Amino acid sequence: MSAPAPLKFHPLGFPWPTQDPFLFCVHHDDRYPAGNGRFGPAAASLAGRQIGSDFSCRDGWSMYHGQTVPGFPAHPHRGFETVTLVRTGRIDHADSVGAAARYGDGDVQWLTAGRGIQHAEMFPLLSTSAPNPLDLFQIWLNLPARSKFAAPHFTMLWAEAITRRTDVDAAGRRTELLCVAGAPDGMAAPPSPPPDSWASDPAADVAIWTLKLDAGARMTLPAARGGAATKRRLYFFLGDGLRIADQPLPGHCAVDVPAERPVEIVNTGTAPAELLMLQGRPIGEPVAQYGPFVMNTEAEIRQAFMDYQRTQFGGWPWPDTAPVHGTDPARFARHTDGRTEQPPA
């Protein structure tokens, strides 16, 4: 029997490399200081930053496009979805159709931009007496042509409802598995993605998982239901040693693994190892992208710009472009129909 083919590694840059059906993936890990009482950092800590476009990670954090509060003030999207998994900290969402949310500490917001939406994603520094760390993944999942003009919609996957499991190997070492989408056999299904998502089609075999292995732990990644038609990429972003399918990784990197068969993962390091997995059957359609618009043709991109200039994708019903939802840290979501949602008790 021939040896398995060598795994293909990709360096982790900013953003991380992705493959169809995913368009974009970034890990924000910001060690924000105590807040100034106005949801931003102390003024002195802004010295030397390019305010409005600060990706410097100076002192361990960035302001991004925020002027006084870190984050991403109002900006448009069309033709894809954002999946935002907040591991630590809070995000304030506001959008052009009047919806709002404050979420974090394990919550996921799954937003279908569809035919077009503006939204703001702000990172309010709520504590004035302690640091305000923020750790999140944002993933862009493409929409097939049939769903590019779906109505904008977001779904909250609250931390309390997300599927998770802890496995213990023969040596007693643990692996924690969290499934945002596409749980393996033997686990409860995670909350449903939005109805027009590529992930809502079982045949698309979309899975978004995080894995955390104790030092020395080993686990077996099960084969995907879609077999070889499914593409699977692992991102090793935390830890000091990992072996996948008997091949040592050269450090933190993305690695393509076969989806049609089980693959063993071993933490060979002295610290916990953490990975993100993105999996799915490719959509296989042409991709035309310009900034926040992702369509199938250049003509559709030009139309997206004209539509945005004409309609602003619903306008902006907020008093400024970077809304923050007050001092109460409680998580909530307020939808366009007026329904207010809280995490399950």
C-alpha positions as CSV (number, residue, x, y, z in Angstrom):
1,M,0.0,0.0,0.0
2,S,1.4,3.4,-1.0
3,A,2.0,6.1,1.7
4,P,-0.6,8.8,2.0
5,A,0.2,12.0,0.0
6,P,2.0,14.7,1.9
7,L,-0.3,17.3,3.4
8,K,-0.3,20.7,1.8
9,F,0.5,23.6,4.2
10,H,-0.3,27.3,3.9
11,P,1.2,30.1,6.0
12,L,-1.2,32.0,8.2
13,G,-1.2,35.6,7.1
14,F,-3.8,38.4,7.5
15,P,-6.4,37.2,6.4
16,W,-6.0,33.5,6.6
17,P,-6.1,31.6,3.2
18,T,-9.5,30.0,2.3
19,Q,-11.0,27.8,-0.3
20,D,-14.4,27.5,-2.0
21,P,-17.1,27.8,-0.5
22,F,-15.2,30.1,2.0
23,L,-14.0,33.6,0.9
24,F,-12.2,35.0,3.9
25,C,-11.2,34.2,7.4
26,V,-9.5,36.4,10.0
27,H,-8.6,35.9,13.7
28,H,-8.8,39.1,15.7
29,D,-7.0,38.6,19.1
30,D,-6.8,42.1,20.7
31,R,-5.7,42.7,24.3
32,Y,-7.6,45.9,24.8
33,P,-6.8,48.0,28.0
34,A,-9.4,49.3,30.4
35,G,-11.9,51.6,28.8
36,N,-12.1,55.4,29.2
37,G,-15.8,55.5,30.2
38,R,-16.8,56.3,26.6
39,F,-16.2,52.7,25.3
40,G,-12.8,53.5,23.9
41,P,-9.2,53.2,25.2
42,A,-7.5,56.0,27.1
43,A,-6.5,58.8,24.7
44,A,-2.8,58.5,25.5
45,S,-2.9,54.9,24.1
46,L,-4.0,56.3,20.7
47,A,-0.8,58.2,20.1
48,G,1.1,57.1,17.0
49,R,-1.8,55.2,15.5
50,Q,-3.3,55.8,12.1
51,I,-6.8,56.5,13.3
52,G,-9.5,55.3,10.9
53,S,-7.2,52.6,9.5
54,D,-5.2,51.1,12.4
55,F,-4.2,47.5,12.0
56,S,-0.9,48.0,13.8
57,C,-1.5,45.6,16.7
58,R,0.5,48.2,18.7
59,D,0.6,47.2,22.4
60,G,-1.3,44.1,21.4
61,W,-4.4,45.7,19.9
62,S,-5.8,47.7,17.0
63,M,-8.5,50.3,16.5
64,Y,-9.2,49.0,13.0
65,H,-11.6,51.6,11.3
66,G,-12.9,52.9,14.6
67,Q,-12.3,56.6,15.4
68,T,-13.0,56.6,19.2
69,V,-14.3,53.0,19.7
70,P,-12.4,50.0,18.2
71,G,-14.1,48.2,15.4
72,F,-15.7,48.6,12.0
73,P,-18.2,51.4,11.5
74,A,-21.0,51.2,9.0
75,H,-19.9,49.4,5.8
76,P,-21.9,47.5,3.0
77,H,-22.0,43.9,1.9
78,R,-23.7,42.0,-0.9
79,G,-23.7,38.4,-2.1
80,F,-22.2,36.4,0.8
81,E,-22.5,35.7,4.6
82,T,-20.5,36.7,7.6
83,V,-20.1,34.2,10.4
84,T,-18.6,35.9,13.5
85,L,-17.6,33.6,16.4
86,V,-16.6,35.6,19.5
87,R,-14.5,33.6,21.9
88,T,-14.0,36.4,24.4
89,G,-15.4,39.9,24.6
90,R,-18.4,41.7,23.2
91,I,-19.4,43.0,19.8
92,D,-22.2,45.6,19.1
93,H,-24.0,45.0,15.8
94,A,-26.2,47.6,14.1
95,D,-27.5,47.5,10.5
96,S,-29.3,49.4,7.8
97,V,-32.6,47.5,8.3
98,G,-32.8,48.6,11.9
99,A,-31.6,45.4,13.7
100,A,-29.2,45.4,16.6
101,A,-27.3,43.0,18.9
102,R,-24.7,42.8,21.6
103,Y,-23.1,39.4,21.7
104,G,-19.9,37.6,22.7
105,D,-18.2,35.1,25.0
106,G,-19.0,32.1,22.8
107,D,-21.9,33.5,20.8
108,V,-22.0,33.4,17.0
109,Q,-23.7,35.8,14.7
110,W,-24.5,34.4,11.2
111,L,-25.5,37.2,8.8
112,T,-26.8,36.7,5.3
113,A,-26.0,39.9,3.4
114,G,-27.9,38.7,0.3
115,R,-29.0,41.6,-1.9
116,G,-27.4,44.1,0.3
117,I,-27.0,45.4,3.9
118,Q,-24.9,48.0,5.8
119,H,-23.8,47.0,9.2
120,A,-21.4,48.2,12.0
121,E,-19.4,45.9,14.2
122,M,-18.0,47.8,17.1
123,F,-15.9,46.5,20.0
124,P,-16.9,48.6,23.1
125,L,-14.5,48.6,26.0
126,L,-17.1,48.1,28.7
127,S,-14.9,47.8,31.7
128,T,-13.1,50.9,33.0
129,S,-11.3,49.0,35.8
130,A,-9.9,45.9,34.0
131,P,-8.6,45.0,30.5
132,N,-11.2,44.3,27.8
133,P,-9.7,41.3,25.7
134,L,-11.5,40.5,22.4
135,D,-10.9,37.2,20.6
136,L,-12.9,36.3,17.5
137,F,-13.0,34.7,14.1
138,Q,-14.8,36.3,11.2
139,I,-15.5,33.9,8.3
140,W,-17.1,34.9,5.0
141,L,-19.1,32.1,3.4
142,N,-20.1,32.5,-0.2
143,L,-23.7,32.3,-1.5
144,P,-24.6,30.5,-4.6
145,A,-26.0,32.5,-7.5
146,R,-29.6,31.5,-6.6
147,S,-29.2,33.2,-3.2
148,K,-27.2,36.3,-4.0
149,F,-30.3,38.4,-3.8
150,A,-31.9,36.8,-0.8
151,A,-33.3,39.2,1.8
152,P,-30.8,40.2,4.5
153,H,-31.2,38.1,7.6
154,F,-29.2,37.3,10.8
155,T,-29.4,34.4,13.1
156,M,-27.9,34.4,16.6
157,L,-26.3,31.1,17.7
158,W,-26.0,31.7,21.5
159,A,-23.2,30.1,23.3
160,E,-25.6,28.1,25.5
161,A,-27.1,26.4,22.5
162,I,-24.0,25.6,20.4
163,T,-23.1,22.0,20.3
164,R,-19.9,21.0,22.1
165,R,-18.3,17.8,23.4
166,T,-15.2,16.8,25.4
167,D,-13.5,13.5,24.4
168,V,-10.9,11.8,26.5
169,D,-8.2,9.6,25.0
170,A,-6.6,6.5,26.4
171,A,-4.1,8.5,28.4
172,G,-6.8,10.7,29.9
173,R,-6.1,13.7,27.9
174,R,-9.0,15.8,26.6
175,T,-10.1,17.3,23.3
176,E,-12.8,19.9,23.3
177,L,-14.9,20.1,20.1
178,L,-17.3,23.0,19.4
179,C,-19.5,22.8,16.4
180,V,-21.0,26.0,14.9
181,A,-22.2,24.0,11.9
182,G,-22.1,20.4,10.8
183,A,-21.7,18.3,13.9
184,P,-20.3,14.8,13.4
185,D,-22.3,11.6,14.0
186,G,-23.1,11.1,17.6
187,M,-23.5,14.8,18.5
188,A,-26.6,16.8,18.6
189,A,-27.1,19.1,15.6
190,P,-26.0,22.7,16.1
191,P,-28.6,25.5,15.7
192,S,-29.7,26.0,12.1
193,P,-27.9,28.5,9.9
194,P,-30.0,31.2,8.1
195,P,-32.4,29.7,5.5
196,D,-30.7,30.9,2.4
197,S,-27.2,29.9,3.5
198,W,-25.1,27.4,1.5
199,A,-24.8,25.6,4.9
200,S,-28.6,25.1,5.0
201,D,-28.3,22.5,2.2
202,P,-27.2,19.2,3.8
203,A,-25.5,18.2,0.5
204,A,-23.1,21.2,0.9
205,D,-21.6,19.4,3.9
206,V,-20.5,22.7,5.6
207,A,-18.9,22.4,8.9
208,I,-17.3,25.0,11.2
209,W,-15.6,23.5,14.2
210,T,-13.0,24.6,16.8
211,L,-10.8,22.0,18.5
212,K,-8.7,22.3,21.7
213,L,-6.4,19.5,22.6
214,D,-4.6,19.1,25.9
215,A,-0.8,18.8,25.8
216,G,-0.1,15.3,24.5
217,A,-3.8,14.6,23.5
218,R,-4.7,12.7,20.4
219,M,-8.1,12.6,18.6
220,T,-9.4,11.3,15.3
221,L,-11.2,13.7,13.0
222,P,-14.1,11.7,11.5
223,A,-14.6,11.4,7.7
224,A,-16.9,14.0,6.2
225,R,-20.3,12.8,5.1
226,G,-19.7,14.2,1.6
227,G,-16.5,12.2,1.1
228,A,-13.9,13.4,-1.4
229,A,-16.3,16.0,-2.9
230,T,-15.9,17.9,0.4
231,K,-12.9,20.2,1.0
232,R,-11.5,20.4,4.5
233,R,-8.9,22.8,5.9
234,L,-7.6,23.0,9.4
235,Y,-6.0,26.2,10.9
236,F,-3.4,25.5,13.7
237,F,-3.2,28.9,15.4
238,L,-2.3,28.2,19.0
239,G,0.1,25.7,20.6
240,D,3.7,24.6,20.1
241,G,3.5,21.3,18.3
242,L,1.1,19.3,16.2
243,R,1.1,16.2,14.1
244,I,-1.7,15.4,11.6
245,A,-1.9,12.0,9.8
246,D,1.6,11.2,11.0
247,Q,3.0,14.4,9.5
248,P,4.5,17.1,11.8
249,L,3.3,20.6,11.1
250,P,6.0,23.3,10.5
251,G,4.4,25.7,13.0
252,H,1.2,27.7,12.9
253,C,-0.3,27.2,9.5
254,A,-3.3,26.1,7.5
255,V,-3.3,22.5,6.3
256,D,-5.6,20.7,3.8
257,V,-6.6,17.3,5.0
258,P,-8.6,14.6,3.1
259,A,-12.2,14.7,4.0
260,E,-13.1,11.2,2.8
261,R,-11.2,9.3,5.6
262,P,-10.6,9.7,9.3
263,V,-7.4,11.7,10.2
264,E,-5.6,11.5,13.5
265,I,-4.4,14.7,15.2
266,V,-1.8,14.6,18.0
267,N,-0.7,17.5,20.1
268,T,3.0,16.9,20.4
269,G,3.6,20.1,22.3
270,T,3.8,21.1,25.9
271,A,0.8,23.5,25.8
272,P,-2.8,23.1,24.6
273,A,-3.2,23.2,20.9
274,E,-6.2,25.0,19.2
275,L,-7.5,24.7,15.7
276,L,-10.3,26.0,13.5
277,M,-11.8,23.7,10.8
278,L,-13.6,25.0,7.8
279,Q,-15.2,22.4,5.6
280,G,-17.7,22.3,2.7
281,R,-18.5,21.2,-0.8
282,P,-17.4,23.9,-3.2
283,I,-20.1,26.0,-4.8
284,G,-18.1,25.8,-8.0
285,E,-19.4,29.0,-9.6
286,P,-17.4,32.0,-10.9
287,V,-16.4,34.6,-8.2
288,A,-16.2,38.3,-8.9
289,Q,-15.2,40.2,-5.8
290,Y,-14.5,43.9,-5.2
291,G,-14.1,44.7,-1.5
292,P,-17.4,44.1,0.3
293,F,-19.3,42.8,-2.8
294,V,-19.1,39.2,-4.0
295,M,-21.0,38.3,-7.1
296,N,-20.6,36.0,-10.1
297,T,-19.7,38.6,-12.8
298,E,-18.0,41.9,-13.2
299,A,-21.3,43.4,-14.4
300,E,-23.0,42.3,-11.2
301,I,-20.2,44.1,-9.2
302,R,-20.8,47.3,-11.1
303,Q,-24.5,46.9,-10.5
304,A,-23.8,46.4,-6.8
305,F,-22.0,49.7,-6.6
306,M,-24.7,51.5,-8.5
307,D,-27.4,50.0,-6.2
308,Y,-25.5,51.0,-3.1
309,Q,-25.0,54.5,-4.3
310,R,-28.7,54.8,-5.1
311,T,-30.3,53.0,-2.1
312,Q,-27.5,52.8,0.6
313,F,-29.0,49.3,1.1
314,G,-31.8,50.7,3.2
315,G,-30.1,53.8,4.5
316,W,-28.7,54.2,8.0
317,P,-31.2,54.6,10.8
318,W,-28.6,55.2,13.6
319,P,-27.4,58.6,14.9
320,D,-23.8,57.9,13.9
321,T,-21.9,55.3,11.9
322,A,-20.4,53.5,15.0
323,P,-23.3,52.8,17.4
324,V,-22.6,51.4,20.8
325,H,-25.5,49.9,22.8
326,G,-24.9,51.4,26.3
327,T,-23.1,50.2,29.4
328,D,-25.1,47.1,30.3
329,P,-23.0,44.1,29.2
330,A,-26.1,41.8,28.8
331,R,-26.3,40.0,25.5
332,F,-29.3,40.5,23.3
333,A,-30.6,40.7,19.7
334,R,-33.3,42.9,18.3
335,H,-34.6,41.9,14.9
336,T,-36.2,43.9,12.1
337,D,-39.7,42.7,13.1
338,G,-39.2,44.2,16.6
339,R,-38.7,40.9,18.3
340,T,-36.1,41.0,21.0
341,E,-34.1,37.9,21.8
342,Q,-31.9,36.9,24.8
343,P,-29.7,33.9,25.3
344,P,-31.4,30.8,26.7
345,A,-31.4,30.6,30.4
